[in-house]
C-alpha cells in the first residue's frame, strides 16, 4: 500500500537513510571536491552532462562535483539547497522493441549559487585549483557579444560571456598566469561551433575591457574551448499526476524531479590530450564521446534524426496524427518512415568517415526514440520554420542520394512535395494557415510569404517550377538537379488529390 503524501520525506542528504524503494547514493560521494563550474540550472544540463558526472562518480571514475551558477528566476536556488542538490532523473524510453524505465537519484551538484545575489561567491571558485571544467547552457541567445558589458569580480556582468571572462580573469590573477590553471570550457548551447564562437566573444570582450595582453594570451593559449553536440530530449518536470505516482512508488517527495528519454549523446571536440584527460567522466557512458572531430556526430544527427522528422511531419499531420509516438504506432506510418530512414537516408550518409554499421545503429536508435511512449513530441512543433530545415537538412540529403545512386529517393520526394503543399497558405489577419485532407494547420515559416506568392500567381505545375528555381529560397536553382523538377511536380499533383502514406 502506497504511503501518504504527508508521510513521505523530502529528498535530501538527511532523508537518504529513510528511502528504501530506490538505490540511494553513498554519502561519501557528496563529500567529493568541486571540479566543475556550470552556468545554468536547466533541465538539459541536469538530464545529460550532470547525469554523466553522477554516473562517473558512482563508478569512482571522475570524483568531482558541480557548482551551479544560476542567473535566471527559474529553478530557485533555495530548492536545490533544501534538497542538498539532490534530484531524481526519471529516464523513460523504448529500447529493442520494449518499454524501458529507470529512476536515479543524482548527487552530482554540490551547491547552486545565485549570480545576481552572490556573485562574489561565484568568483571565489576561481581560487579552487581542482576546478578545471566549465559547462554552460544559457540558451542560444546566451552566447552573444554585449560590447557594453563590464568585467567585474564584485558585480555580476549582464552576459554569460561577461561572467565567464570575469571568472577567468580572476583565476589568471590568483594563479599568476600559470598555464596549468586554465580551464576546459564546454558549452552545450545549440548553435554551430559553440566553443569557438564563445572563445571569440570572450577574447573580444577582454580586448574591449582593455585587459592586459598577458591575460588575453593566457585566455587564448591556456584555456581549451571545446565545440560540443548534445542530443537528448529532457522533458523537464512531469505532469502533476505522473509526478505524484512516481513519488508514491519511490516513497519520497522531490521538487526537482525531471524526466528524460533514455538515449543520450554528448560529443565533445578537442585535440588536446590534456583536455581529454580532464574530461575523464567520458569513461562512464558510451554516450559521451571526446574526439578531435565531432562533425560525424553532427552529420548523423542532422540527416538521420532531424531530416526524417522534417520529411514526414506534414504527411503525419495530414493523415491525422498529433504526436510522433502516436504516428509510430500506425503500421503505414511506421513502414513509411522506416523505409525513408533505412533505405534512403542511411545509404546517403555513409561516407569515408561514417560506416554503414554506424549509420544503421544510429538510425535504429532514432526509430526507438520516435516510438517513445513517454514523450509526446508534437508534429506541429516540428513543422515550424520548415523552409529553413529543408535547406539545411533535407535538400542536401536528396542531393547526396542522387549523386550516389543516380536516382531520386521517392519517400523523401513525397515528403518534400507534402511540404510544398503545406506552404500553400492563406492569410487570416497576421496568421497563415494551410488546409490538407480537410484539416487546417497554422503555418509558422519565415518564407511563407514568398511561397504563398508563388502559389497564388500560377497553376500548380508553374508554381512548383517557380518555387524550385527560386534561388532566394534554396541558395541554388533546384531545377538543376536532374529529374527533380518532373518528379516533384508528379508527387505534388498526386498529393493534391489526397495525401496518403502509401504509393
SULKA-V219974 format. One record per residue. RES is the residue in one letter. OMEGA is omega in whole degrees, -180 to 180 (* if undefined). Layout:
BEGIN
res/omega
RES/OMEGA
RES/OMEGA
END
This chain:
BEGIN
res/omega
X/-177
X/177
X/178
X/-179
X/-176
X/-176
X/-177
X/176
X/173
X/179
X/177
X/179
X/-177
X/-177
X/-177
X/179
X/-179
X/-174
X/-172
X/-170
X/180
X/178
X/-179
X/-179
X/175
X/-177
X/-178
X/179
X/-178
X/177
X/180
X/-178
X/178
X/-177
X/-175
X/169
X/-175
X/176
X/179
X/178
X/-172
X/-173
X/179
X/178
X/-179
X/-178
X/-178
X/-180
X/-178
X/175
X/-179
X/176
X/-180
X/-179
X/179
X/179
X/-179
X/175
X/-176
X/-172
X/-176
X/174
X/177
X/-178
X/-170
X/167
X/-176
X/177
X/-178
X/-179
X/-179
X/-179
X/180
X/177
X/-176
X/-178
X/-177
X/176
X/175
X/179
X/180
X/-177
X/180
X/178
X/-178
X/173
X/-179
X/172
X/179
X/-180
X/-177
X/-179
X/-178
X/-178
X/175
X/174
X/178
X/-178
X/-180
X/178
X/177
X/179
X/-175
X/170
X/-178
X/180
X/-178
X/-175
X/178
X/-180
X/177
X/-179
X/175
X/-176
X/-177
X/-177
X/-171
X/-177
X/-180
X/178
X/175
X/-178
X/179
X/-179
X/180
X/-179
X/-178
X/-178
X/-180
X/-180
X/-173
X/-172
X/173
X/171
X/172
X/162
X/-175
X/-173
X/-175
X/-179
X/-179
X/-180
X/179
X/-179
X/172
X/-174
X/-179
X/-178
X/-178
X/175
X/-172
X/174
X/-176
X/180
X/-176
X/172
X/-177
X/-172
X/174
X/177
X/177
X/178
X/-178
X/179
X/179
X/179
X/-178
X/178
X/178
X/179
X/178
X/-179
X/-177
X/-176
X/173
X/175
X/179
X/-179
X/178
X/-179
X/173
X/-176
X/169
X/-170
X/-174
X/175
X/178
X/178
X/-173
X/173
X/179
X/177
X/-174
X/180
X/-179
X/179
X/179
X/179
X/-179
X/179
X/-180
X/178
X/179
X/178
X/180
X/179
X/178
X/-180
X/178
X/176
X/-171
X/-179
X/-180
X/177
X/-179
X/177
X/178
X/179
X/-176
X/-171
X/-174
X/178
X/-179
X/176
X/-174
X/167
X/176
X/180
X/178
X/179
X/171
X/173
X/175
X/-173
X/-180
X/-177
X/176
X/170
X/-173
X/-178
X/-180
X/179
X/179
X/180
X/180
X/178
X/177
X/179
X/-176
X/175
X/176
X/177
X/-178
X/180
X/-173
X/-179
X/177
X/179
X/175
X/169
X/-178
X/-178
X/175
X/176
X/171
X/179
X/-176
X/-176
X/172
X/174
X/-177
X/177
X/179
X/178
X/179
X/178
X/178
X/-179
X/-172
X/177
X/-178
X/180
X/-173
X/-171
X/179
X/178
X/175
X/-178
X/175
X/-169
X/178
X/-178
X/-179
X/-174
X/180
X/-178
X/174
X/179
X/-180
X/-178
X/-176
X/-171
X/180
X/175
X/-175
X/-177
X/177
X/174
X/-176
X/-180
X/-171
X/-171
X/178
X/179
X/-179
X/-180
X/-177
X/178
X/167
X/-179
X/179
X/-175
X/-179
X/-178
X/177
X/179
X/-178
X/178
X/179
X/-175
X/-177
X/180
X/179
X/178
X/-179
X/-175
X/178
X/178
X/180
X/-176
X/-172
X/-174
X/-179
X/-175
X/-179
X/178
X/-178
X/-175
X/180
X/179
X/-176
X/-178
X/-175
X/-180
X/177
X/-179
X/178
X/-179
X/179
X/179
X/179
X/-178
X/177
X/176
X/180
X/180
X/176
X/-180
X/178
X/-178
X/-173
X/-177
X/-175
X/-177
X/-179
X/-179
X/-173
X/176
X/-179
X/176
X/-179
X/-175
X/177
X/178
X/-176
X/-179
X/177
X/180
X/177
X/-180
X/-173
X/-169
X/-164
X/179
X/177
X/180
X/175
X/180
X/-179
X/178
X/-178
X/-178
X/-178
X/-169
X/180
X/180
X/178
X/-179
X/-171
X/-178
X/175
X/180
X/178
X/178
X/179
X/178
X/178
X/177
X/-180
X/178
X/178
X/180
X/171
X/-166
X/170
X/-177
X/172
X/-173
X/180
X/-177
X/176
X/-178
X/177
X/178
X/-180
X/177
X/180
X/178
X/177
X/-177
X/173
X/-178
X/175
X/-175
X/-178
X/-178
X/-175
X/-180
X/179
X/179
X/-180
X/179
X/178
X/-177
X/-176
X/-173
X/-175
X/174
X/-174
X/-176
X/-179
X/-180
X/180
X/177
X/-179
X/179
X/-178
X/-177
X/-178
X/-177
X/179
X/177
X/-167
X/-175
X/177
X/176
X/-176
X/178
X/177
X/175
X/-175
X/175
X/-177
X/-177
X/-178
X/-176
X/180
X/179
X/179
X/-179
X/179
X/-180
X/178
X/-177
X/175
X/180
X/176
X/179
X/176
X/178
X/-176
X/176
X/*
END
